Amino acid sequence: MELKIKIICFIALLVSPIGAVKEFSEFHEELYIRPTSSGHVNTFFQFTTRWHYGDRENLHNTQLIPRPIAETLLLYDVKELHIGLTQGLWRYETFGYPVVDSAPGAEVRAWFAAENLTSADVDDQWTKLASTFSGILCASLNFIDKTNSVEPKYSFRPTFATGSKVNVPQFVRYATLPREIVCTENLTPWKKLLPCNSKQSFASLLNSGYVHNTNYHSLGMKMRTICESHNTNCILEFTETANMVYDPKLLGANGDFSLRRLFGQGLNGHCALAKSSKIYVNLDDQSYDLTPLPMYNTTSKRGGSTSTFGVYDIQRLDGDKLFNIAWIKSKNNKPSILLTPPPPLYAHRYILGHGQERGQIVTQITNKHYHALPIVFQENIPWFVPSYMHTLKLIVQPSNGVEYQIQPRVMHYIPGVQRVRPYHLELLFEIPAMSTVQISFDFDYIFLKWLEYPPDANHGHYLGSAIITTQLPIGRNYTAIPIDKHLFVDSFNATRSSYFLEIRTESLILSLPTPDFSMPYNVICLACTVVALAFGPIHSVATKRIVIEQKDGQPQSLKGKVLQKLFRRKQNNAGNSTKEVEQHEKLLFGQAAADISIRKN
Amino acid sequence: MDKSLLLLVALGGVTRYYLQNFHWIGERVEVSTPINSFKRVQEGVYLYENGIDPYLGDVVHELPVILVLLVRIFNSISNFVPLLYVLIDLMTATLLYKMAQQFVRSKLTEQKFESSEYAVGTEELQVQATDMNVVPRCVILAYLFNPLSLLSCAGLTSTVFSNFLIALTLYFLVKRHLLPCIVCLALETMRNLYPIVLIAPVILVFTQRSKNTFTSSISILALFASACFAITGFNYALINSWSFLDATLGFIFFYRDLQPNIGLFWYFFTEMFEHFRTMFLITFQMNATVLYLVPLSLKLRKEPLLLATVLIALMSIFRSYPSVGDVSFYLALLPLWRRCWKFMAHNFVVFCFFVVTLSMMPALWQLWIYSGSANANFYFGTTLAFSTGQIFLVTDLLFAHVKRDFCLRNGLKVYVDGKEAKIILE
């Protein structure tokens, strides 16, 4: 037995170099730090693994890619997957656009493609996929099912390539769990998927105590496959991102900050498996002095805007000391107001109305650009918010001028069903230059079964954020990585004809009216009593006979009446009243009357 | 109809049209339920016009044939839609008037044959010639100016259509036109499920004069069933999908929307334990339909219209989504039984129940939903009391009918051993 294993190992050793010619995998770690115009600091980690695995069969032997990811590809027909776990709100007006956008709570979106794939198969694979990653990330993704998933038609574009000549059916699924709270239990398994774990490398900076103290933090995971031809010569790209926004004022030291202050420790080297490990520092905000100075600077011109970046190549550092970078407010700099123009497009969302009967969901999308922009607007409204599309209104409010109503160019609407399917709305329209479009529709507050309310029922129910996608003609504030590239550094000088932008609105909280949770027995008893109130008399009218009873001897006082009621049954049993009366009846009215009374009954 | 009546109808129409300016009426839960609200009709029309299957979601619960009709109306005369609701409601009132006239007329002829059986001194209990004038007037007034029916019409609820269809059914019933009667009843049954029980009075009326009662009842049932199938088939042909069946009948039977209303279902099924839900659902739906059908049909086989009145009342109390429009309809039928009123003992109690609960409902709703200072139990309490009041009214009417029937034949005062005796059920 042992010998056999040894032989197999030996053969494997011989074969592996041959295989390695065909397949390769590389790992990059990047950190991007940028002070924002609001005085916050945005730090963005990206860990990219790119594996040219060739054939599908090679997926059984993973190297840098975590095994569960490769297995997912084997088991399900998933070609592209995005998962975001986010806490806090990204404020576009002051933070600019993030490299990777993510909705508050948990968000999953996947593309499936294979020959002979049907929508029903995809529904099944989708829930399985979500459950798999629920286990991998310790998040409640297992709550994703048909009741909260939608199939967007226009909002998302695939970034994978099947390489197939024939038309392979493609399906997309999207779901959010806005109530999900992101915590240490998600960060730890997320770090474990990295080749160097978190002992060394950039991941050592992600200490949960510091990560969860930020104003905004978002853990992301993205996977996509690019195949040259169908299922052969394929590349698997697996990217993990962590996006955080700090408020340096909270860190103390009058606005100065450093890696040590942000993350609790300096950087202890780089991952030995990494091909590159670099820190990029945005130098546009010149009110800071950097210590140590960047190893070199690069300038990026993209879509009409220019940025300067300082680069630290961690692999070129030597020594065992923890590496630290400090941003210190320049002393000689006069206090200046930084005039950063707001990003060209941003959005907000509200619930209007008072009481718990009727409300209105309003989304305001503002275009600060001097050209009209094409917009795809997507709402994924949970089943417990019945919405009325006949009240849908798109009102344009120009920054100077009178507001007017427009019609969406295309509307894709799938009405929801209680407890079965969410309401899904996609609108395509053009937002005029320098104006705001207000999208509003009415909804009803509904009443759920008492067991459908979450714990702490009066906290409210969450509505996931709306997604707005557009094509920006300019690259101001735009930092996303181009679709054909995979590293953050690839976004430098990546001028394109247009820039695909995805932004998300706030998620909403809706306080549905609640029943009294302590009442079930009382309600069942009371309602059944009322039913019995009808059943009893109707039953007696239908089944009982009319008889006449002597009226005399009835006491007039209340006490006497009560006593008589109490003892009448006894008297009846004694047989001294009714039967006699019946006989009297026959005597008095003759046979006819008695017949009538019997017939009538 | 004379001039004064036309004036009354016009006044009823103007009042309704004026009240339609108050949009909050249609937003009250007592007036609008998921089944009948105008908002959902508008949504259905919107979805249909935009090429989305209205029955894909669970907002629309109207039959396709009515929906398509409404789409046409919305397209051609959208400004007159509120007026259409007023007109239909006025037609309902007129039909009820005609129906009452015919009913009293037939009662009078019936009495001529039976008058020999009546006891002396019971003129008070017999239908008089003056009733020819008074009863229809009472009926039309009770429908035209009942605040509940005003609210229902002002809220643009589809209960207006339901009432119209049931009024048509009753009208054809007393006029003894079998086919139109069956068609109206089948249409209303496909819309609201519960009117299926009205097939019992229909069978009773149309088999009265036939020799072979059994065969003719079976043929009426078969006719009714084929009418239902024909309507279903027609609806299917309109939208090419069966989804409307689940959206109308299924939605009513399975009680999917728990929005509060004046009935018994909403809080009961909100607080229900999930594993008992099916059992209680079947129990409650039986209670609203077949439970009282057989005993009452046997008991009231001589009075099919009273059977219809009681069944309409019971189904508007026990249906899953009742609204005040349903209540107003059976209240308008009560004057038909004017000669039973003498024996109705709880009139004052029922009146107080109605007034107090109906005025408490908006107040407690406001406290619960808007102020947050009351909770669901308060509103549940009033709806429970309202149902209790209605039940008192129905059982009272039944008892009164039984007593009147007895007294008509045995005299108003019954003596045992020379002393006055009283009538009890045993």
Interface residues (C-beta under 8 A of the other chain):
Chain A: H354 G355 Q356 E357 R358 P386 Y388 M389 H390 M411 Y413 I414 P415 G416 V417 Q418 R419 Y423 D444 I446 F447 L448 K449 W450 L451 P513 T514 P515 D516 M519 P520 V523 I524 L526 A527 V530 V531 L533 A534 F535 P537 I538 H539 S540 V541 A542 T543 K544 R545 I546 V547 I548 E549 Q550 K551 D552 T578 V581 H584 E585 L588 F589 A593 I596 S597 K600
Chain B: E27 K39 Q42 E43 V45 Y46 L47 N50 I52 L56 G57 D58 V59 R256 D257 L258 Q259 P260 L264 W266 Y267 F268 F269 T270 E271 M272 F273 E274 F280 F284 N287 L291 Y292 P295 L296 L298 K299 L314 I317 F318 W368 I369 Y370 N375 A376 N377 F380 L384 S387 T388 I391 F392 V394 T395 L398 F399 V402 K403 D405 F406 R409 N410 V414 Y415 V416 D417 K419 E420 A421 K422 I423 I424 L425 E426
